């Protein structure tokens, strides 16, 4: 199992995801998207894993101006704009190889553990 948790330091759900894996003694890599961010390849794989870029956008993000910019951008530019504005990503984003989840998805994570 190769777990990566992309989140924000002050996000409660990110902390809950970390606790979920700690309690099960599963090693994970924690990445603060506000500090380090995702690479283009990582964001591409995550978007594929969750069914598209729209599922990654946090509609309740504080940065309303950037949110509107992405929302009303043509589809072909949304990815690049989200890559540049990762504070708009829903968190936590949990990645296990080519699979990914956005938000709390404990049932899916349990399935990953059973498969491993």
C-alpha positions, 0 to 999 in steps of 0.5 A: 500500500502506497498512501499519500494524503494531500491536505491542509494543516488546518483542515479537520478532515485531513487530520481525520484521514491521517488518524484513520491510517495511523490507527491502522498502522498504515504508513502514509506520506503527508503533503501540505498542498498549500506548501508543496502542492501537487505536480502536474502528473499527480493532479492528472492521476488524481483527477482521473481517479476521482472522475474528473477535475470538477470533483476536485474543486472545493465550491466552499473555498474562501478564495471566491475570486479564484473559484469564479475564475476556474468555474467560468473558464473554458474546460481546456484551461480549468486544469492549468488554473487549478494547478496554479490555485491548489488552495481550491482543492477539496481536502483530503485527497488520498491517493493509493497508486492509481486510485484516489478519493476526495474528502472522507472516504473511509469505506473506500480506504477500508476496501483498499486495506482488504485488497492489500 
